[in-house]
Amino acid sequence: FLLVTLQGGLEAGLANLTRLLPVGFAFAAGMVASVNPCGILILPSYALYQVGSGDRTTSTARRLLRAVLVSLAATVGFVAVFAVVGAIIAGGGRWLIGAFPWAGLLIGTGMAGLGAWLLVTHKTLGLGAVNRFKVQRKRTLGNAILFGISYAVGSLSCTLPIFLAVVGGALASDQPLGAFGQLMAYAAGMGTVLVAAIV
């Protein structure tokens, strides 16, 4: 009887562990993806700008608290982006699987056509709307959230293969909440590295 009870408890524990493996994989993938060439170079300069050593009278404890607050605010922006992407994928992910090949073909064809047009016409392509935005340089937590959003978007575009591996695992899940949890674990993994780097 004791052996059967022990075996049943061990099997239940292993079953629970296998449910956590996709979340752990997503968390680790997020940590790896946060060190990407698209975003990692702006992280040290942003951390220095926000926390900076400009004011020598500020105590170390106060600067450490500021670093934690800035990194948590940036993580909120990070998680917001992945929550939106995760909700879209978890809600309509099955449809997206069929759309990915066609979307890739259409985007690739469009980019090749645009490149050919630019080559033939000797024109350049720019974003005129960017000049209309006025960015205020302030060390606020709101700016840290905006940094987290931009870092997440930049990281998503640069680490798409890693993100798609997590998305594939999430879509293989039969439960939308489990798929969403994996995507949020990915964002939390990236946020963990962000917090560690800024602190």
Phi, psi and omega per residue, in radians:
F1 nan -0.761 -3.137
L2 -1.111 -0.706 3.126
L3 -1.131 -0.711 3.129
V4 -1.165 -0.718 3.118
T5 -1.137 -0.753 3.113
L6 -1.108 -0.734 3.126
Q7 -1.137 -0.731 3.112
G8 -1.115 -0.699 3.108
G9 -1.167 -0.681 3.110
L10 -1.158 -0.739 3.120
E11 -1.128 -0.703 3.117
A12 -1.150 -0.700 3.105
G13 -1.113 -0.745 3.098
L14 -1.154 -0.652 3.097
A15 -1.105 -0.725 3.088
N16 -1.135 -0.658 3.117
L17 -1.125 -0.713 -3.139
T18 -1.166 -0.458 3.061
R19 -1.254 -0.494 -3.127
L20 -1.485 -0.322 -3.087
L21 -1.021 -0.779 3.112
P22 -1.077 -0.614 3.124
V23 -1.204 -0.729 3.097
G24 -1.125 -0.692 3.080
F25 -1.094 -0.765 -3.141
A26 -1.102 -0.714 3.119
F27 -1.093 -0.817 3.136
A28 -1.129 -0.685 3.108
A29 -1.109 -0.675 3.083
G30 -1.115 -0.677 3.104
M31 -1.128 -0.751 3.141
V32 -1.167 -0.722 -3.080
A33 -1.196 -0.398 -3.120
S34 -1.213 -0.377 3.090
V35 -1.693 1.357 -3.078
N36 -2.169 2.717 -3.085
P37 -1.162 -0.339 -3.123
C38 -1.349 -0.544 -3.030
G39 -2.108 -0.417 -2.965
I40 -1.150 -0.482 -3.114
L41 -1.289 -0.449 3.127
I42 -1.494 -0.275 -3.077
L43 -1.121 -0.872 -3.133
P44 -1.094 -0.713 -3.127
S45 -1.180 -0.646 3.113
Y46 -1.191 -0.714 3.118
A47 -1.086 -0.735 3.106
L48 -1.147 -0.662 3.120
Y49 -1.139 -0.779 -3.078
Q50 -1.287 -0.808 -3.034
V51 -1.656 -0.675 3.028
G52 0.559 2.837 3.098
S53 -1.956 0.447 -3.109
G54 -1.132 -0.690 -3.110
D55 -1.760 1.862 -3.078
R56 -1.297 -0.266 -3.092
T57 -1.450 -0.252 -3.135
T58 -1.251 2.329 -3.109
S59 -1.248 2.778 3.133
T60 -1.102 -0.693 3.141
A61 -1.102 -0.703 -3.140
R62 -1.193 -0.673 3.100
R63 -1.198 -0.633 3.085
L64 -1.130 -0.754 3.084
L65 -1.068 -0.736 3.107
R66 -1.088 -0.729 3.124
A67 -1.084 -0.744 3.126
V68 -1.122 -0.779 3.140
L69 -1.109 -0.757 3.129
V70 -1.116 -0.767 -3.114
S71 -1.186 -0.629 3.086
L72 -1.191 -0.669 3.099
A73 -1.141 -0.741 3.099
A74 -1.118 -0.641 3.105
T75 -1.150 -0.627 3.076
V76 -1.055 -0.767 3.077
G77 -1.085 -0.707 3.107
F78 -1.042 -0.900 -3.087
V79 -1.160 -0.574 3.116
A80 -1.078 -0.759 3.127
V81 -1.102 -0.823 -3.096
F82 -1.277 -0.425 3.046
A83 -1.175 -0.731 3.115
V84 -1.145 -0.848 3.130
V85 -1.092 -0.734 3.130
G86 -1.118 -0.699 3.129
A87 -1.153 -0.703 3.118
I88 -1.128 -0.796 -3.103
I89 -1.223 -0.735 -3.141
A90 -1.156 -0.618 -3.121
G91 -1.325 -0.689 -3.082
G92 -2.239 0.460 -3.039
G93 -1.060 -0.647 -3.121
R94 -1.101 -0.659 3.110
W95 -1.207 -0.636 -3.110
L96 -1.150 -0.546 3.136
I97 -1.015 -0.773 3.116
G98 -1.258 -0.456 -3.091
A99 -1.459 -0.411 -3.080
F100 -0.982 -0.859 -3.121
P101 -1.076 -0.718 -3.134
W102 -1.225 -0.696 3.107
A103 -1.115 -0.732 3.093
G104 -1.066 -0.730 3.114
L105 -1.127 -0.777 -3.138
L106 -1.153 -0.759 3.135
I107 -1.148 -0.766 3.119
G108 -1.080 -0.747 3.115
T109 -1.136 -0.739 3.112
G110 -1.092 -0.739 3.136
M111 -1.191 -0.667 3.094
A112 -1.139 -0.723 3.104
G113 -1.117 -0.752 3.110
L114 -1.100 -0.737 3.111
G115 -1.097 -0.749 3.103
A116 -1.110 -0.736 3.123
W117 -1.089 -0.771 3.111
L118 -1.114 -0.645 3.133
L119 -1.175 -0.763 -3.095
V120 -1.263 -0.729 -3.056
T121 -1.538 -0.179 -3.106
H122 1.011 0.537 3.097
K123 -1.656 2.904 3.081
T124 -2.021 2.823 -3.126
L125 -2.087 2.209 -3.138
G126 -2.436 3.000 3.111
L127 -1.966 1.644 -3.119
G128 -1.162 -0.466 -3.105
A129 -1.193 -0.359 -3.112
V130 -1.127 -0.601 -3.120
N131 -1.187 -0.307 -3.108
R132 -1.422 -0.303 -3.113
F133 -1.457 2.337 3.066
K134 -1.924 2.026 -3.125
V135 -1.750 2.200 3.127
Q136 -1.598 2.304 3.134
R137 -1.502 1.712 3.106
K138 -2.333 2.549 3.099
R139 -1.655 1.277 -3.127
T140 -2.011 2.829 3.095
L141 -1.227 -0.498 3.056
G142 -1.077 -0.721 3.075
N143 -1.159 -0.574 3.094
A144 -1.154 -0.666 3.074
I145 -1.124 -0.757 3.098
L146 -1.093 -0.646 3.062
F147 -1.090 -0.761 3.114
G148 -1.049 -0.699 3.106
I149 -1.130 -0.835 -3.121
S150 -1.172 -0.638 3.100
Y151 -1.136 -0.686 3.121
A152 -1.160 -0.766 -3.141
V153 -1.126 -0.780 3.097
G154 -1.113 -0.705 3.129
S155 -1.197 -0.649 3.122
L156 -1.096 -0.713 -3.125
S157 -1.228 -0.499 -3.090
C158 -1.552 -0.491 -3.073
T159 -1.966 0.595 -3.091
L160 -0.990 -0.706 3.127
P161 -1.050 -0.714 3.120
I162 -1.159 -0.757 3.133
F163 -1.109 -0.683 3.129
L164 -1.176 -0.530 3.050
A165 -1.118 -0.721 3.096
V166 -1.189 -0.722 3.114
V167 -1.066 -0.728 3.112
G168 -1.047 -0.740 3.083
G169 -1.150 -0.653 3.135
A170 -1.189 -0.697 -3.133
L171 -1.242 -0.439 3.096
A172 -1.247 -0.343 3.106
S173 -1.245 2.438 -3.141
D174 -1.407 -0.244 -3.070
Q175 -1.868 2.140 3.127
P176 -1.041 -0.596 3.131
L177 -1.180 -0.644 3.084
G178 -1.167 -0.682 3.097
A179 -1.122 -0.766 3.120
F180 -1.114 -0.676 3.113
G181 -1.096 -0.656 3.106
Q182 -1.147 -0.724 3.131
L183 -1.185 -0.624 3.086
M184 -1.229 -0.583 3.070
A185 -1.135 -0.646 3.065
Y186 -1.050 -0.835 3.126
A187 -1.119 -0.686 3.129
A188 -1.153 -0.635 3.070
G189 -1.093 -0.755 3.092
M190 -1.150 -0.703 3.129
G191 -1.123 -0.606 3.111
T192 -1.075 -0.770 3.113
V193 -1.169 -0.649 3.106
L194 -1.072 -0.805 3.110
V195 -1.072 -0.816 -3.118
A196 -1.093 -0.703 -3.108
A197 -1.205 -0.732 -3.109
I198 -1.250 -0.710 3.113
V199 -1.173 nan nan
